[in-house]
């Protein structure tokens, strides 16, 4: 049931630990493959069903709002780049210096 449930959950769910745990516990191969196949089948058929129902609506929405959506995505990419640059340029080295000072004062 765990392999089946893990196979049905969408990508943000970490599925690799489920697979590793099944291998470590020497789960029978036929049961593993059948649960994995059934779980993936349920997941992809559900995605296909939702795509069939809402696909045309999503296409028409994005065809109408193409430019604003593109500008929002570009703005998010720029903001993420600037945020990453700020973090790695100023915040992270400052934090590393503070940790080094704290370790030195703890050893003294």
C-alpha angles and dihedrals in degrees: 000000000000093000091047093049093046091050092053096051119095123255102275087068110092101241098170095076089055090053093045092048091051090052094046092050089049094237110192112269098228093050090046094052093044092050092045093047093046092047094049091045091053091047097048095041088052090050091048091048092051090045090052092050101040103020098094092046091051092048092050091046094052093042089056095043100035099127098045091047090049092049091049091051092048091049091050091050092050092047091050091049093049091046092051091048092050092048096049096037101047117000101046098049090046091053092048091052091050091050091050091050091049091051092048092050091048092054093050 
